[in-house]
Amino acid sequence: MKPYHRIPIQDCGEPLVTIPRAGVSGEVSWFRVVQPHPYQVLGAPYGDQSPYRVRSGVLAALTKAQVVLQQHQPRWGLQIFDAYRPYAVTEKFWRLIADERYVANPAKGSGHNRGIAVDLTIVDLQTKKELDMGTGFDNFSDTAHHSFTDLPAQVLQNRKLLRDEMVAQGFVPLDTEWWHYALPNAGRYPLLNIPFKKID
């Protein structure tokens, strides 16, 4: 048995909720999500269920960040790349890329497994064009690090805007990924391995 197989996987009671998608009738049209999900293309077992779920407290904080962002620029919105990630998916990724700078070690689990982390950027809701952040999502290079500053001034300003908006709502950035933010105190949220088809 591998060490990470001994980690207890259970729910803490705070529900996983669907992130409302822009353009869906009857829902708050604030968030864009990438379709298909980037990891479905890589074979992640998401099926036909929406993989864009987070803890209810995360959605509340994201909504506040969205409101403040749109006060600056009504055309801008938050675009989500990834949110809740079943523990089994983390195991799969660790077998592919065993580098803790970019992939969570299953021995520890991740904020995604706990439903408290999101990968996101800022997008123009009318043109669907993402703000330039210097790299694409899941770029495993130093250029994606917050500390990397050899970038155009506009890119640095865009990263700072995203960071400021998220930190103001209680999120903590990941040093090596400009797109990754999570709520603190991960120990309060047990690891989850709930398949998406069993959430609803």
C-alpha positions in Angstrom: 0.0 0.0 0.0 1.3 3.4 -0.9 1.5 6.1 1.8 -1.2 8.3 0.3 -3.7 5.4 0.3 -3.8 5.7 4.1 -5.2 9.2 4.0 -8.8 9.2 5.2 -11.2 10.6 2.6 -14.4 12.0 3.9 -16.6 15.0 3.7 -16.7 17.9 6.2 -20.3 18.8 5.6 -19.9 22.0 3.5 -21.5 21.1 0.2 -19.9 21.2 -3.2 -21.9 23.5 -5.5 -21.9 24.2 -9.2 -20.2 27.3 -10.4 -22.9 29.3 -12.3 -21.9 29.6 -15.9 -22.3 32.7 -18.1 -25.0 32.2 -20.7 -27.0 29.5 -18.8 -30.6 30.6 -18.6 -31.9 31.0 -15.1 -28.5 31.2 -13.4 -26.4 34.1 -12.3 -24.4 34.8 -15.5 -21.1 35.8 -14.0 -18.5 33.1 -14.6 -17.1 31.7 -17.8 -15.8 28.1 -17.7 -13.6 26.4 -20.3 -15.4 23.8 -22.3 -14.5 21.0 -22.6 -12.7 20.9 -19.3 -8.9 20.9 -19.9 -8.4 17.7 -18.1 -11.2 15.8 -19.8 -9.0 16.1 -22.9 -6.3 14.3 -20.9 -8.6 11.5 -19.9 -9.8 12.7 -16.5 -12.9 10.7 -15.5 -15.4 13.6 -15.4 -18.0 12.0 -17.6 -20.9 14.2 -18.7 -21.3 16.0 -15.4 -20.1 19.6 -14.8 -16.6 19.4 -13.3 -16.9 23.0 -12.1 -17.7 22.6 -8.4 -16.4 24.3 -5.3 -17.3 24.5 -1.6 -20.2 26.9 -1.1 -17.9 29.2 0.9 -15.5 29.4 -2.1 -18.3 30.3 -4.5 -19.4 33.1 -2.1 -15.9 34.5 -2.1 -15.6 34.1 -5.9 -18.8 36.0 -6.3 -17.5 38.9 -4.2 -14.3 39.0 -6.3 -16.4 39.1 -9.5 -18.6 41.9 -8.2 -15.5 44.1 -7.3 -13.8 43.2 -10.6 -16.9 44.3 -12.6 -17.0 47.6 -10.7 -13.6 48.3 -12.3 -14.6 47.0 -15.7 -18.1 45.8 -16.4 -17.0 43.8 -19.4 -14.5 41.7 -17.5 -15.3 38.4 -15.7 -13.6 35.5 -14.1 -13.0 32.5 -16.3 -12.5 29.1 -14.5 -10.1 26.5 -15.8 -10.4 24.0 -12.9 -12.1 23.7 -9.5 -12.9 20.6 -7.4 -10.8 17.7 -8.5 -11.5 14.1 -7.2 -8.6 12.5 -5.4 -8.4 9.8 -8.0 -7.5 12.5 -10.6 -4.7 13.8 -8.4 -3.3 10.3 -8.3 -3.5 10.0 -12.1 -1.6 13.4 -12.5 1.0 12.5 -10.0 1.9 9.4 -12.0 2.4 11.6 -15.1 4.2 14.6 -13.5 5.7 14.0 -10.1 6.8 17.6 -9.4 5.3 19.2 -6.4 5.9 22.7 -7.8 3.0 22.0 -10.3 1.2 18.9 -9.2 -0.1 18.0 -5.8 1.6 15.0 -4.1 -1.2 12.6 -3.2 0.5 12.0 0.1 -0.7 15.5 1.0 -3.6 16.0 -1.2 -4.5 19.4 -2.7 -6.9 22.3 -2.3 -8.6 21.1 -5.5 -9.3 17.7 -3.8 -10.8 19.6 -0.9 -13.0 21.8 -3.1 -11.3 25.0 -1.9 -9.0 25.8 -4.9 -9.7 27.3 -8.3 -7.6 27.9 -11.4 -8.7 31.0 -13.1 -8.0 34.1 -15.1 -9.7 37.3 -16.2 -11.6 37.4 -19.5 -13.5 40.0 -21.6 -17.0 38.6 -21.5 -18.0 40.2 -24.8 -15.0 39.2 -26.9 -14.2 36.0 -24.9 -10.5 37.0 -25.0 -8.4 36.4 -21.9 -6.3 39.1 -20.5 -2.6 38.5 -21.3 -1.0 36.8 -18.3 2.3 36.1 -20.0 1.7 32.3 -20.2 -1.2 30.0 -20.8 -2.8 27.9 -18.1 -0.8 25.0 -16.7 2.5 26.4 -18.0 5.2 24.5 -16.0 7.9 27.1 -16.3 9.4 29.8 -14.2 7.6 32.4 -16.3 4.3 31.3 -14.6 5.7 32.1 -11.2 4.5 35.2 -9.3 8.1 36.2 -8.7 8.9 36.2 -12.4 9.0 39.9 -13.4 10.8 39.9 -16.8 7.5 40.5 -18.5 5.7 43.4 -20.3 4.3 46.0 -17.9 0.7 45.2 -19.0 1.1 41.5 -18.2 2.5 42.3 -14.7 -0.5 44.7 -14.2 -3.0 42.0 -15.3 -1.5 39.5 -12.9 -1.5 42.0 -10.1 -5.2 42.8 -10.7 -6.1 39.1 -10.5 -4.0 38.6 -7.4 -5.3 41.7 -5.7 -8.9 40.8 -6.3 -8.5 37.2 -5.1 -6.4 38.1 -2.0 -8.9 40.7 -1.0 -11.5 38.0 -0.7 -9.4 35.7 1.4 -7.7 33.5 -1.2 -4.1 32.6 -1.0 -2.0 32.4 -4.3 0.3 29.6 -5.2 3.8 31.0 -5.8 4.5 28.8 -8.9 1.2 29.3 -10.7 -0.3 32.8 -11.4 -3.8 31.1 -12.0 -4.1 29.1 -8.8 -5.8 30.4 -5.7 -7.2 28.6 -2.6 -8.8 29.4 0.7 -6.5 29.0 3.7 -6.6 26.4 6.5 -6.8 23.4 4.2 -6.8 21.1 7.2 -10.4 22.1 7.9 -11.5 20.5 4.7 -11.0 16.8 4.3 -9.9 15.2 1.0 -12.8 14.2 -1.3 -12.9 11.5 -3.9 -16.6 11.9 -4.9 -17.2 11.2 -8.6 -19.1 14.1 -10.3 -22.0 11.8 -11.1 -22.6 11.3 -7.4 -22.5 14.9 -6.3 -26.0 15.9 -7.5 
